[in-house]
Amino acid sequence: MIKSFASDNWAGVCPEVMRALIDANQGHSPAYGADPHTSEAKQEFKKLFGQKAEVFFVYNGTAANIISLASNSRSFNSIICSAHAHINVDECGAGEKFAGTKLLDLPNTDGKLTTEMILPHVKADRYPHQSVPGIISITQATELGTLYTVSEIEAIADLAHKYNLILHVDGARIANAAVALNCSMKEMITDTGVDILSFGGTKNGMMFGESVVFLKPELAELFELFRKQGMQLASKMRFISAQFTALLKDNVWEKNAKHANEKAQYLGSKLAGIQEIKISQKIETNGIWAIIPKSLAEKMQNTQFFYPWDESKDEYRIMCSFDTTRDEIDQFIDTILS
Ligand SMILES: Cc1ncc(COP(=O)(O)O)c(C=O)c1O
């Protein structure tokens, strides 16, 4: 079997999810989310985030982000985010097109925003000439594999609410974050005051499917309409819901994320021991960022492919998944040393 360190998106589907898809393929079931699988999955989300949580399923992470942001912004609003944010650099301007808002992308070196960085941008001082900040969006784990601590999230939520802003979290890798911080989803998200969470499934072993969790039900009011208009209302929704139940029910999400994170720690420690390689971000979840001389990187890529991150610095991203094995890592390291 050919594997790689390119992305957790390159991995296949974990066995529990694949079984759930086959089990869900029995007979007929009501469409558009009126099926028992969807009710069951929603209950699983309530167990994780609390009874007030309202959950909706979509096909992909871009939709989870943009439809939730669009349904809570007006065209004169702006969304404060990191310059590295997926919504800023990897969603083809979907935020600008579908939410119709300006993104205020703040520079940083580790993917994280701080309250000090955000504070100067929370008010439209030149009202009505300036766009009006409406949402702060942070990513957990960040696009550089780093983590916000629970208290950092809480501080950003407090700042957002002080200025009547909404806090959105892009949680494409929220499972990796929770496991790394050794805290529950409720402690990291509900109790810190996060308003809206895009909850990732695909990178954690699903075939497809992400969800939006509204921690304040009133923010969910228009989501269904935006989702349908945004072409993300799945008619055979049971096949997304059944996958989520399989991930959440017996804590498969934790098992998968823990495995991926541990493998990144293992691989990271091996790479750090190689003189020509310099680890460039803290290894906190399932990704490693490293500066590697081009010729060595090419040799490594020929064994197990991985992507350049910032070619101007010879920086690369190496990702582990729920199915990365220790043997694959050892073989990868052997080829570097040979
Ligand atoms: C931080 C982050 N957010 C969201 C996404 C979701 O993207 P997609 O629309 O490809 O599912 C990704 C995928 O790479 C991501 O890394």
The ligand as a Tripos MOL2 file, in Angstrom:
@<TRIPOS>MOLECULE
LIG
   16    16     1     0     0
SMALL
NO_CHARGES

@<TRIPOS>ATOM
      1 C1         -7.5620   24.6080    8.7350 C.3       1 LIG1
      2 C2         -8.4820   24.0310    7.6990 C.ar      1 LIG1
      3 N1         -9.7520   24.4500    7.6540 N.ar      1 LIG1
      4 C3        -10.6310   23.9300    6.8020 C.ar      1 LIG1
      5 C4        -10.2480   22.9230    5.9220 C.ar      1 LIG1
      6 C5        -11.3150   22.2900    5.0760 C.3       1 LIG1
      7 O1        -11.1470   22.2660    3.7560 O.3       1 LIG1
      8 P1        -12.0020   21.4150    2.7240 P.3       1 LIG1
      9 O2        -13.0300   22.3490    2.1750 O.co2     1 LIG1
     10 O3        -11.0040   21.0020    1.7330 O.co2     1 LIG1
     11 O4        -12.6630   20.2620    3.4270 O.co2     1 LIG1
     12 C6         -8.9160   22.4980    5.8920 C.ar      1 LIG1
     13 C7         -8.4630   21.4790    4.9100 C.2       1 LIG1
     14 O5         -7.3440   21.3760    4.5180 O.2       1 LIG1
     15 C8         -8.0120   23.0550    6.8100 C.ar      1 LIG1
     16 O6         -6.7290   22.6590    6.8580 O.3       1 LIG1
@<TRIPOS>BOND
     1     1     2 1
     2     2     3 ar
     3     2    15 ar
     4     3     4 ar
     5     4     5 ar
     6     5     6 1
     7     5    12 ar
     8     6     7 1
     9     7     8 1
    10     8     9 2
    11     8    10 1
    12     8    11 1
    13    12    13 1
    14    12    15 ar
    15    13    14 2
    16    15    16 1
@<TRIPOS>SUBSTRUCTURE
     1 LIG1         1 GROUP 0 **** ****
